[in-house]
Amino acid sequence: MQLSSPWKTASLPHIVTAVKSRMRQVAWRRLAPYGISPQQYQLIMAVAEQDGRCQGDLAACTWMDKPTASRILRTLQNRGLVRAEPDPNHGKRILFHLEPEATALLKDLHGFRQYMRDRMEQGLDRAE
């Protein structure tokens, strides 16, 4: 893959920041019709991948800090996409589960993850 002149002289942190920013822009645009943010999508996917995860686990697996994950999970609860239930094996832990509306939403978003991956890898060869 050939890089244009500004990219050839840019520092690695600058390139990573630019790529991350562009990916977020694309994700926001693709998710906007569904009324969810990229972070909400990440948490919904994390719950879908392993039902009954606690907030700390969800924060860790999505690379969010706990307060951010907590705020977003509360938003998802208010929208009826996830529900919180006490962990029967741990007095203080809360476990999160998908609601049927989120399951339906995930069916609509089935191709989103693959779309993002395909676009990130576009123009790269196997070695890259």
N, C-alpha and C positions, 0 to 999 in steps of 0.2 A: 504494500500500500504506500503510495507516494503522499507525502505531507506537503502542504503549501508552505511558503517561506515563514510566515509568523509562527507556525507550529514547530518548524525545525529549530527555532531559537528559544522557544518557550521552555520554562522550567517544568519538571515533572509535576510538582504541586499545582502549577497553573493549569496544566493540561487536565489533570484529574478533576480540578474544580470546574473547569469549562465543560468537560464531558458530563459530570454529575448534574450541572445546571441544565444542560441540554436534555438529558434524559428526563429530568423532572418536568421540564416544559412539555415534552412529548407525552409523558404519562398523564399530566394534568389535562392536556387536550383530549387524549383518548378516553379518559375516565369521566370527563365533565358531563357527557350525556347521561351517565348513570348516577350522578350526584354524589360521587365519593372522591376522596382525595387519594393520592398515592399511598400515604401512610395508613389510611383506613383500609385500602385494598390489601396492604401488607398484613395487617392484623387479621382481617377476615380470612386471608389465605392461610395464615399460621394456625388459626382455630380450625379451619377446614382440614388441614393436613394432620392435625392431632387434636381431636375433640377433648375438651375438659382440661385445657392448659390454664395455669395460674398466671396472674399478671406479670410476675417476675420472669417467668419462662418466656412469655410472649414478648416482653420488652427485650430480653436477651437475644432471642432468635430473629428479631426484626431490627436489631441494632439501634433501639431507641432507649432513652433513659426512662426510668420508671414513672416519673411524673407525666411525661409526654404520653406514654402508653396508657396510663390511667385516664388522662383527659380524653384521648381518642376512644378508648373502650367505653367510657361514659357516653360519648356522643353516639357510638354505635348502638349502645343499649337504648338510648332515647329514641333512636330511629327504628328500633325493633329489629335490628340485624343480628345482635348477639344478646344472650341472657347470662346473668351471673347467678351462680348457685353456690352455696357453702359446700366445701369439701367435707364429705362425711368422715374422712379419716384424719382431718386436721382442723382443729377448732377455729383458727383464724384465717385460713386460706379460702379464697374465692376462686371457683373454676368457671371458665367461660365456654359457652356452647353456641353454635349457630342456630339462628331462628330460621324457619322455612323461607322467609323472604330473602335472607342472605344466600340460601342454597339456590334459589331461583336466580338471583343476581349472578352468582358464580357461573351458572350455566351460560348466561349471556356474555360473561367475560372470559369464557373458556380460552379464547385465542389471544387474549391480551398479553399474557406472559410470553408466549411464543413469538408474538409480534415484536415485543421489546427485545427479546434475545436475538431474533433474526436481524433486526436493525442495528444492534450493537456489533454484530459479527459481520455485517455487510462489508465487503471489500477486503476482508482479512483472509489470508490463506490458513491452512491447518496449523502451521508452525506458529503463526502469530496468535 
